[in-house]
Amino acid sequence: MKNLREKLKIPENALQAINDFLLDEDNPIINDLLKIIEKYGGVDEVNKKAEEANKLDTILKKLTNKKPEYIKDLEWLIKQRDEFAFISIPEYREKILGNDVYKFEFDDSFAVTLELSACQYFPFLIDVAKDAIENQKLMPGRIIRVRKMKEQEEDGDLLAMTAAMQIIGATYVETLDTKGTAPGPDGLPVNVHLGGPDTITGYFGGVGQPNDFALKWVDEYLYYYTNYGVKQVLNVNPGTVLLGYFIYKLGINNEFKISVFMGNDNPYSSLWTLLTGRLFAREDGTSPLIGYNLSNAVNNETMELSAYIRRKFDFEDVVRLEHHITETWKSIVRQPYDRRDELIELGKKVKNISAKHEGGNIDVEKTRDYPTDILDYFRDKQEIVDAGDWEALKINHRDRYNAINTTADLLTKNGISIIAAQKLHHRD
């Protein structure tokens, strides 16, 4: 067996061939990438612009010109945060457990991040923030956004949400327009064979960013990074994952999350993903891969083996394993879908994971006239308003937020730490 295992060793000449390929000055694959970076002024200039764009004062100044009415909501959010209007984690534990709180020793090294997907519109965030104060609930520690970038750039939501994430202390992810849905940010179809979300099954063949769209994804990323400080984006294609590794290795301080749409559904796909991340990590061991969302189909064994691989590559503190606990009622999984029992077992064994909530609680969803639907992510805001669905989607978002709090309650009752919005709930 030992002799057989030795055959898997990567020979030095294979590694040399990879390096020779990457460092070849005539290599068009790498040269085309470097041209895009130079378009934005080079690595140092990109990071400098992004740092400035991400300052709260810079964001608020832009928002004053773009959507001044949102400033009032953000000022309210800051005031509520600074006046400790939101329940703290110790207070929350006492609320849930009462006197039994002293029976548990919460280990924060195994804390589960409360993740909401997706928060599409800034008013929806303010809606649940008000409810969190009134009913002493928790705001998520991580928020995923799948709204069209150009649309939210125009109406001010991008700026408002970027500011709000800093104010509440939540990590967040944006989804670039250069993905499988048509059209892309330049108005051209990303893939002529896909008609939009109605042909979404085409994504699972890895055709979401064909031909030159991988480079367009980098271009679009650098635009939002340098102009809005958007640091972390969704990644749905093997080519753009590799490019994300490349630009980080080159010095750009980008981050990305691998989407469930990548379909990583077994330990060997995790090995492939994390192995490549290890190869192109910086010398300090860091990687731009911050979130790794496996398929909805994975079981706890696959999650634990993925965590084993992650630990062996020294990525345990770098790469968060993200796991769907609830899903939209329509258009993505067979219902009922509720992974809380598995999460309780996982949360006791695996560090740095998040509990992702894409849908509401099952007992609520099945009663809704308009339950959550993944295809709503791909609709224009104006079409939603014109169709009379705005309030329904607002209720859907409230249902996701309530599902997060159901999970938070269950984790707390099982003595497992949670990570909510850091600046609202995790205070001395």
N, C-alpha and C positions, 0 to 999 in steps of 0.2 A: 504493500500500500504506500509506504514511504517513497519508494522509487517511482511509483506512478505519479504521486503528487508532485514530485520534483519536475515533471514535464511541464507543469503550469508556470514555472518561473519565467519571467520576462527577460530575455537576454539583453545584454548591454547594447548589442548592435541594433536591436529593435528600438530601444530608447534613443539611440543616436540617430536613427532614421527619422524619428519624429522631430527631434530637435533640428536636424538638417532641413527638414521640410519647413518648419515654422520660421527658421532664421534665413531662409533663402530670399535674398533681396529681389529676386524676379518672381516671387510667388504671388500670383494675382489674388488668391484667396485672402491673404493677409494684407496685401497692398490696398485692396479695395476698402478694407476695414480702417486702415490707417488714414486714408483720404477723408473718411467721414469725421474722424476725430480731429483732423487738422481743420476741417471746415468750421469747427466750433472753437478753434484757437489753440488746440493742443490740450494735453492732459491737465496741466496746471491751471490753465485758463478755464477749462470746463469745471473743475472742482471749485475754483474761486467764484465763478458766476453762480454755481449751485448753492454755495454757502451763503452768499448774499441774498439770493432769491428766496432762501428758506427762512430768513430772519422774520420773526413775527411782525416787526414794524414795517418791513418791506411789503409783506403780504397785505397787511391792513391798509397801507397807503394805496396799493393797487386796487383793493376791494372798494375803497371809498369812491374811486372813480368808476368802477365797474358796477357795483351793486351796493350803494350806500345803506340801504335798508337792512342789510345783513350785519352791519357793524353793531347795531343795537342788540341783536341777538348774541353776538360774540361778547360784547361788554357785559351782558347779563350773565353769560356762562362764566366769564372770569370772576364776576362778583360772587356768584354762588360757590364757585370753587374756593375763593379766598375767604369766604365766610363759613366754610366747612358745612355747607348745606347738605352735601352728599354723605351718606352713611359710611363710616370707616369699616375696614375689614374686621377689627376686633368687635365693633358694635354689631356688625352683621352676624358674626359667629354667635354672639350672645343672643341676638334676636332669633336665630334658627335653633340653637341648642339649649338656650336657657341655662340652668345650673349645670347641665351636662357638658358645658363648654370646657370645664376643668378636667374632664376625663380624657381629653385628647391632647396629644403633643403634635401640633401641626409642623410638618417638615417642609419648609418653603423651597428646598432644593428639588422637591417633586411637585411644585405648584403647576396646576393646569391653567393655561391661558384661556379665558373666555373669549371666543371669536364669533363675530357676527358677519354674515355674508347674505346679501349685500346691503349696504346703506347707500342707496343711489342718490338721495337728495338731501341737501342740508336741512330743510325744514323738518324732515323726518327725524334727524338727529336731535334737534331741539325738542321735538315732541316727546321722545323717550327720555330725554334729560329731565324735563319737567315731571314726568311720571316717576322717574327714579327718586327725585327729591320728595315728592308727595307721598310715595308709598315705600320709601326707604329700600329701594332695589339697587342693583348694580349695573353700571354701564360697562360695556365690553372693553377688554384690554387690547383687542385687536379687531380691526374693521377691514373688510374686503369691499372694493368698489369695482363695479363692472359697467359703469356708465360710459357712454361715448365721450371721448376726451374733448373733441372740438366743440361739441354741444355744451358741455359744462364749462369749458373755457369761456364761451361766449356769454353764458347767463350768470357767471359769478360763483357757481357752486364749487368749482375746482379750488378757487382761492379760499372760499369760506370753509370748506372741509379741511383744507391744508392747515388753516389757522386753528380750527377746532381740535384737530388731532394733537397739535402742540399744547393747546390749553388744557385738554383733559388727560394728556399723557398716554395716548393709545398709539400703537403701531398701526400702519395702514398700508394697503396695496391698491394701486390704480391699475387699470387694464387698458393698454394702448389700443388705438384703432387699427394698427397694423396686425390684424389677426384674420382668421378665416372668413369672417362675415364681410359682406360687400356692401358699400364700397369702403375703401381704405381712407386714410386722412387726406389723400390727394384727390379723392373723388373717383378714383379708378377701382375696378373690381380687384380684390386681392386674389381671388381664384375664379376664373371664368366658369369653372364647373360647379361652383357652389352658388346657390341662389339666396343664401342667407341662413338664418336659423332653421328654416323649414327643411334644409338639407344638412342639418348639423351632424348627421352620422358620418358625413365625409371627413370631419375633423379627425376621427379616430384612425384614419389611414395615414395620419401625419402629413396632411396636405394643407394645413392651415396657413402656412407662409411659404408658398412655393417660389422658386427661382430667385429673383432679386429682392423679395420682400423680407428676407432675413436681415439684409443690410438696411432696408427701409425701417425696420423695427428699431435698429440701433440709432438711426437718424432721428426717428420720432422720439425715442427715449431721451437722447441728448437735448432735444428741443425742450421737453418738459422739465428735464433735470436742470438745465441752465436758466430757464425762464421762470420756473415755479418751485424749484427745489424738490420736485417729486423724485424721491430717491428709490423707492421700492415699487416694482411693477410685476404684474402677472407674466408668467412665461409658459407657453403652451407648445413649443416646438423644439425638437432636439437641436436644430441648427441655431436657434436663438438662445437656447441654454448654453451652448458652447461659446457663442459670441459674448454672452454675459460673463462667462468665465474669462474670456480673452481680455475684454476691456478692463475688468477688475485687475487682472494680472498686469496690465499695462499701466495701471495707476489711477484709473477713474474709480471713485468711491461709490459705485453703483451697488444696488441690492435687487434681488428678485425672489419671487416665490414660484415654485413649480406648481402648475394648476392640476386639478383633478382630471382635466381634459387630456393631460399627457398619457393617462391610462397606466401609470406605474402600479401594477397589481400583484407583484410577487417579489420575494427577496432578491432575486437575480436582477430585476429591473432596478431595484434600489442599489444593488452593488454597482451596476453600470453607471447610474447617476452619481453616486457618491465617490466612486473611483475616479471619474473624470474631474469631479470637484477637487479631489485630493491632488490630482496631477497638476492642476492649474491654480492651486491655492497660493497665496502670497507666502513669503518666507516666515511671516509671523503666524502662519497656520490658519489665517482667516480666509473666508470664501464669500462671494456675493450671494451664494445660495443661503437665504435666511429661513425660508419656509419651504417645506417639502410636503405637498398634499398628495397622498396616495389615493388610489382608486376607491370608490365606494364599496367595492367588492372585497377589500382586504379584511382578513380576520386578525385577531390579536396575535397569533403566532407570526404572521407576516410583519406586523408592527414591531414586535419584539425583536425579530431577526434584523429588521431594518435598523432598529436602535443599536443592535449589536455591531452591525457594520459601521454605523455612525460613530460609535464609541471607539472602535479599532482605528478609525481614521482621525481621531481627536477632534471630531466635529460635534460632540455632545452639547457644548455650550454655544455652538455656532449655528447649527441647522435645527430649526424647530420642526418636529413631525406634526403635521396637521391632519386631523381626522374628522370626517363628517359624522356628527352625532344626530342631527336631523337634516332632512332634505326637503326641497320644495315638493309640494303635494303632487304637482303635475310636471310631466315632460322630462324627467331625468331618471327616476328610480321606481321600482315596484314598491308600492306602499302596502302595509305600514312599514316605516323605516325609523327605528329608534335604537341607537347604539349605546345608551346610557349604562346598561348593566356591564357591557364590555369595557366601557370607559372606566368604571370604578375599579375593575381588576387591573387595567392598564396603568391607571394613575398611581397605583401602589408600586409599580415595577419600573416604569420608564420615565425618565426625566425629560424636561423641555418638550412638552407636547401641548397642542391646543385642541380645544373642543369646539369644532366649527358648527354653527347653526345656520342652515340655509332655509329652513322651514320652521313652522310653528309646531306646537305640541299636537300629536295625532288627534287627541280628543277635541281639540279646537279646530284643526284644519278640516276635518270631515264634516263640520257643521257650517262652514263658510260658504256663502253664495259665490264668493270669488276667492278660492284658496290660492296659496302661493304657486307660481308658475315660473320655471326657469326661463321661459321664452320672453317674459316681461323685461328681462335684462337687455334685450336687443331692440326694444321699441324706442322710438323717439319720444321725448317728453311731451311735445305738442300733440302727438297722436294719442298719447295716454289721456291727456286733458280733454281733447276733443271727443274721445270715446266715453268720457265720463267715468274713467277708472282711477282717477287720482286718489280719491278717498279710500278706495278698495286697496290700493297698493300701500297707502299709509297704514291701514289696518294690518296688512301683511307684514309690514316692517315691525309694527308693535308686537305681532305674534312671534316673530323671530327673537326679539328682545326678551319677551316673556319666557320663551323656551330657554334662553341663556340663563335666566334666573331660576328656572326649574332645575337645570343642571347644576347651577351653583349651590342650590339648596341641598341637592343629593350628594354632591362632593363633600360639602361641609359636614353633613350628617355622617359621612364615612371617614371623617378626619383627614380629608385631603385638601391641601392648600389650593387657593385659586388666585389668579392674576386678573384683576379687573382694571379699569382705567386708573393708571398709576397716580396721577395728580389729584384725582377725586376721592379715591378710596384707600390708598396706601399712604397714610401719613402718620407721623408720630403723634 
